[in-house]
Amino acid sequence: MKGSLAFASCVCLLAATAFGQAKPAKESEVTTVRTETKTVSPGVNLTSELWGFEDAVPIRECQVDLRFTTRWDWDGTDGDDDVILQPSVVWGAAENLELSANVPLWIGDGGHRGQYQDGNYDTYLGVLWRVREQEDWRPAMALSGTVRIPTGEGSEGIDAEARLVFTNDYDSGLRSHLNVWGKTANGDNDGDDTRDFQYGGVAGFDGPLCSDGAVRWVADYEYRSSPVNGGGGEHLAEAGWEWVITDTHKVGMSVTASLDHAQEYVPEATVSMVWAITLRQ
């Protein structure tokens, strides 16, 4: 409950900041307004395949990325673990608009999704639309959405998630992120008692680890509802790094830990690694 209230407060504060308007100048006054826009280079934006939050900076128009993610989940309740491979294609469809598609592949436990027996090889389609760039005290704002298509083994229903994304860039090179999301789950891939509506929020930071900013550290905290009815809220902490090796190659690693001592539907720990290659700039 405390986690829910904290994120609700953050959302209200950012909403008030984002949509507040400055007072108009009097007719007799001549006012000069200086507007500064900060946009992080597309080579530095964080990959959503690796982190629990979205970055409000899409890749540039016409850019095409291939991203290969490997994830290891460890379930502390019974010592079981799963290995997931996730190839993704990301396309800068237009200015400020990014489209993506990925298919997570569970290769552990005989191809089953660990405790979730159905849904392997489902297809996920995503969109990220930057509504505005950062200007003065207002952070960059974006909307993102993800739809799960039941193309996998024994899968059913279509799930959809909508997310409000804020990213703020500071002169020091530090950036802050806030995501608030809601999800409608219409299949039983996550169990027989799947919660129809799920929600959560993520607050995170990233910053440079070297003078040119090619290597960055990342850390975030997430609160989310349980994916099943009757389950309690879940708290997750995540930390790691990303390294832009060249203009067309990037690697990264993250470690996520459950702060609730391995609830039934959350891995005790997750280690993820991603390699991204830009095919077209």
C-alpha positions as CSV (number, residue, x, y, z in Angstrom):
1,M,0.0,0.0,0.0
2,K,2.8,2.4,0.9
3,G,4.5,1.6,-2.5
4,S,1.2,2.4,-4.3
5,L,0.8,5.7,-2.5
6,A,4.4,6.7,-3.2
7,F,4.0,6.2,-6.9
8,A,0.6,7.9,-7.1
9,S,2.2,10.9,-5.5
10,C,5.1,10.9,-8.1
11,V,2.6,10.7,-10.9
12,C,0.5,13.6,-9.6
13,L,3.6,15.7,-9.1
14,L,5.0,15.0,-12.6
15,A,1.5,15.6,-14.2
16,A,1.2,18.9,-12.6
17,T,4.7,19.8,-13.7
18,A,4.2,18.6,-17.3
19,F,1.0,20.4,-18.0
20,G,1.4,23.6,-16.0
21,Q,1.5,26.8,-18.0
22,A,3.5,29.9,-17.4
23,K,1.5,33.2,-16.8
24,P,1.1,35.3,-19.9
25,A,3.1,38.5,-20.1
26,K,1.3,41.8,-19.9
27,E,0.7,43.6,-23.2
28,S,2.9,46.5,-22.2
29,E,5.8,44.2,-21.5
30,V,8.3,42.8,-24.0
31,T,9.5,39.4,-22.8
32,T,12.3,37.3,-24.3
33,V,11.8,33.6,-23.7
34,R,14.8,31.3,-23.9
35,T,13.9,27.7,-24.7
36,E,16.5,24.9,-24.4
37,T,15.9,21.4,-25.9
38,K,18.0,18.5,-24.8
39,T,17.9,15.3,-26.8
40,V,20.1,12.3,-25.9
41,S,21.9,10.9,-28.9
42,P,20.2,7.8,-30.4
43,G,23.4,5.9,-29.7
44,V,23.0,6.4,-26.0
45,N,19.3,5.7,-25.4
46,L,18.7,2.8,-23.1
47,T,17.3,-0.5,-24.5
48,S,13.9,-1.5,-23.2
49,E,14.8,-5.2,-23.6
50,L,17.4,-4.9,-20.8
51,W,15.7,-2.5,-18.3
52,G,12.4,-2.5,-16.4
53,F,11.5,1.0,-17.7
54,E,11.2,2.8,-21.1
55,D,13.4,5.7,-22.1
56,A,11.5,8.6,-23.6
57,V,14.1,8.9,-26.4
58,P,13.2,6.8,-29.5
59,I,15.9,5.8,-32.0
60,R,16.2,8.2,-35.0
61,E,14.1,8.0,-38.1
62,C,14.9,5.2,-40.5
63,Q,17.3,3.5,-38.0
64,V,17.0,-0.3,-37.7
65,D,18.3,-2.2,-34.8
66,L,18.7,-5.9,-34.1
67,R,18.9,-6.7,-30.4
68,F,19.7,-10.1,-28.9
69,T,18.8,-10.5,-25.2
70,T,19.7,-13.5,-23.0
71,R,18.0,-13.7,-19.6
72,W,18.5,-16.1,-16.7
73,D,15.7,-16.3,-14.1
74,W,16.3,-18.0,-10.8
75,D,13.3,-19.1,-8.7
76,G,14.4,-19.1,-5.0
77,T,11.3,-21.0,-3.8
78,D,12.4,-24.3,-5.3
79,G,15.8,-23.6,-6.8
80,D,14.4,-23.9,-10.4
81,D,15.8,-21.7,-13.2
82,D,14.9,-20.7,-16.7
83,V,16.9,-19.4,-19.7
84,I,15.2,-17.1,-22.2
85,L,16.5,-15.8,-25.5
86,Q,14.8,-12.8,-27.0
87,P,15.6,-11.5,-30.5
88,S,14.1,-8.1,-31.3
89,V,13.8,-5.8,-34.2
90,V,13.4,-2.0,-33.6
91,W,12.6,0.5,-36.3
92,G,12.6,4.3,-36.3
93,A,9.4,4.5,-38.4
94,A,9.2,8.3,-38.3
95,E,10.6,11.2,-36.3
96,N,9.8,10.6,-32.6
97,L,8.2,7.2,-33.5
98,E,9.7,3.8,-32.8
99,L,8.2,0.4,-33.6
100,S,9.4,-3.0,-32.3
101,A,8.8,-6.7,-32.4
102,N,10.2,-9.5,-30.4
103,V,9.6,-13.2,-29.6
104,P,10.9,-14.5,-26.2
105,L,12.0,-18.1,-26.5
106,W,12.1,-20.3,-23.3
107,I,14.8,-22.8,-23.9
108,G,15.0,-24.2,-20.3
109,D,12.7,-26.8,-18.7
110,G,12.0,-28.6,-22.0
111,G,10.8,-25.4,-23.7
112,H,8.1,-24.5,-21.1
113,R,7.9,-21.1,-19.5
114,G,9.0,-22.4,-16.1
115,Q,5.9,-22.4,-13.9
116,Y,3.9,-20.8,-16.8
117,Q,3.3,-23.8,-19.1
118,D,1.9,-21.9,-22.0
119,G,2.9,-18.9,-24.1
120,N,6.4,-19.9,-25.4
121,Y,7.0,-18.2,-28.8
122,D,4.4,-15.6,-28.3
123,T,4.9,-12.4,-30.3
124,Y,5.2,-8.9,-28.7
125,L,4.6,-5.8,-30.8
126,G,5.5,-2.4,-29.4
127,V,5.3,1.3,-30.1
128,L,7.1,4.3,-28.5
129,W,5.9,7.8,-29.4
130,R,7.7,10.8,-28.0
131,V,5.0,13.4,-27.4
132,R,7.5,16.2,-26.6
133,E,11.2,16.8,-26.2
134,Q,12.7,18.2,-23.0
135,E,12.3,22.0,-22.7
136,D,13.5,24.0,-19.7
137,W,12.1,22.4,-16.6
138,R,9.7,20.0,-18.4
139,P,11.0,16.5,-19.0
140,A,10.7,14.6,-22.3
141,M,7.4,12.8,-22.4
142,A,6.5,9.7,-24.4
143,L,3.7,7.1,-24.6
144,S,4.4,3.5,-25.2
145,G,2.3,0.4,-25.8
146,T,2.9,-3.3,-26.1
147,V,0.5,-6.0,-27.4
148,R,1.1,-9.8,-26.9
149,I,-0.1,-11.9,-29.9
150,P,-0.8,-15.6,-29.0
151,T,1.4,-17.2,-31.5
152,G,3.0,-19.5,-28.9
153,E,2.4,-23.0,-27.7
154,G,-0.9,-23.4,-25.9
155,S,-1.3,-19.6,-25.8
156,E,-4.6,-17.7,-25.7
157,G,-6.0,-14.2,-25.4
158,I,-4.3,-10.9,-26.3
159,D,-2.7,-8.8,-23.6
160,A,-2.1,-5.1,-23.9
161,E,0.0,-2.6,-21.9
162,A,0.0,1.2,-22.0
163,R,2.8,3.2,-20.4
164,L,3.4,6.9,-19.7
165,V,7.1,7.7,-19.8
166,F,9.1,10.7,-18.5
167,T,12.9,11.3,-19.0
168,N,14.8,14.2,-17.7
169,D,18.4,15.1,-18.8
170,Y,20.7,17.1,-16.5
171,D,23.8,19.1,-17.3
172,S,26.0,16.7,-15.3
173,G,25.1,13.9,-17.7
174,L,22.7,12.3,-15.1
175,R,19.2,11.3,-16.3
176,S,16.1,10.4,-14.4
177,H,13.2,8.3,-15.6
178,L,9.6,7.7,-14.4
179,N,7.2,5.2,-15.9
180,V,3.6,4.5,-14.9
181,W,1.9,1.6,-16.6
182,G,-1.3,-0.4,-16.7
183,K,-1.9,-3.8,-18.4
184,T,-5.0,-5.8,-19.3
185,A,-4.4,-9.6,-19.3
186,N,-6.9,-11.6,-21.2
187,G,-5.3,-15.1,-21.3
188,D,-4.4,-17.7,-18.6
189,N,-0.7,-18.0,-19.6
190,D,0.3,-16.7,-16.2
191,G,-1.8,-19.2,-14.3
192,D,-5.5,-20.1,-13.8
193,D,-6.2,-17.0,-11.6
194,T,-4.6,-14.3,-13.7
195,R,-5.4,-10.7,-12.5
196,D,-7.3,-9.1,-15.3
197,F,-5.9,-5.6,-14.7
198,Q,-2.3,-5.1,-13.5
199,Y,-0.4,-1.9,-12.8
200,G,2.9,-0.5,-11.6
201,G,5.5,2.2,-11.7
202,V,9.3,2.5,-12.2
203,A,11.7,5.2,-11.0
204,G,15.3,5.1,-12.2
205,F,18.5,6.9,-13.0
206,D,21.4,6.5,-15.4
207,G,24.7,8.4,-15.6
208,P,28.2,8.3,-17.2
209,L,30.9,6.1,-15.9
210,C,33.6,7.7,-18.2
211,S,34.4,11.1,-19.5
212,D,32.9,10.5,-23.0
213,G,29.7,8.9,-21.6
214,A,30.2,5.7,-23.7
215,V,29.7,3.6,-20.6
216,R,26.7,4.3,-18.3
217,W,25.5,2.9,-15.1
218,V,21.7,2.3,-14.6
219,A,19.6,1.7,-11.5
220,D,15.9,1.6,-10.9
221,Y,13.1,0.5,-8.5
222,E,9.8,-0.9,-9.5
223,Y,6.5,-1.5,-7.7
224,R,3.9,-3.6,-9.4
225,S,0.8,-5.5,-8.6
226,S,0.8,-9.3,-8.5
227,P,0.0,-11.0,-11.8
228,V,-2.6,-13.2,-9.9
229,N,-5.7,-12.4,-7.9
230,G,-5.1,-12.2,-4.2
231,G,-1.3,-11.7,-4.5
232,G,0.5,-8.8,-2.8
233,G,2.4,-6.0,-4.3
234,E,5.8,-6.7,-5.6
235,H,9.0,-4.7,-5.2
236,L,12.0,-5.0,-7.5
237,A,15.4,-3.4,-7.6
238,E,17.6,-3.4,-10.7
239,A,21.2,-2.2,-11.5
240,G,23.7,-2.6,-14.3
241,W,25.5,-0.9,-17.2
242,E,25.4,-0.2,-20.9
243,W,28.4,0.4,-23.2
244,V,28.2,2.0,-26.6
245,I,31.3,0.4,-28.2
246,T,30.8,2.0,-31.6
247,D,28.1,3.9,-33.4
248,T,26.5,0.6,-34.5
249,H,27.3,-1.7,-31.5
250,K,26.1,-1.7,-27.9
251,V,26.2,-4.2,-25.1
252,G,24.7,-4.2,-21.6
253,M,24.0,-6.2,-18.5
254,S,21.5,-5.9,-15.7
255,V,20.7,-7.7,-12.4
256,T,17.2,-7.6,-11.0
257,A,16.4,-8.8,-7.5
258,S,13.1,-9.3,-5.8
259,L,12.8,-7.5,-2.5
260,D,9.9,-9.7,-1.4
261,H,11.9,-12.9,-0.8
262,A,10.8,-14.7,-4.0
263,Q,7.1,-14.5,-4.1
264,E,5.5,-17.4,-6.0
265,Y,5.2,-15.5,-9.3
266,V,8.4,-13.5,-9.3
267,P,12.0,-14.8,-9.8
268,E,14.3,-14.3,-6.8
269,A,16.9,-12.9,-9.2
270,T,17.3,-12.2,-13.0
271,V,20.5,-11.6,-14.9
272,S,20.1,-10.2,-18.4
273,M,22.6,-9.4,-21.2
274,V,21.9,-7.6,-24.5
275,W,23.9,-7.1,-27.7
276,A,22.5,-4.5,-30.1
277,I,23.6,-3.9,-33.6
278,T,22.4,-1.0,-35.9
279,L,21.8,-2.2,-39.4
280,R,20.8,1.1,-40.8
281,Q,21.3,4.7,-39.5
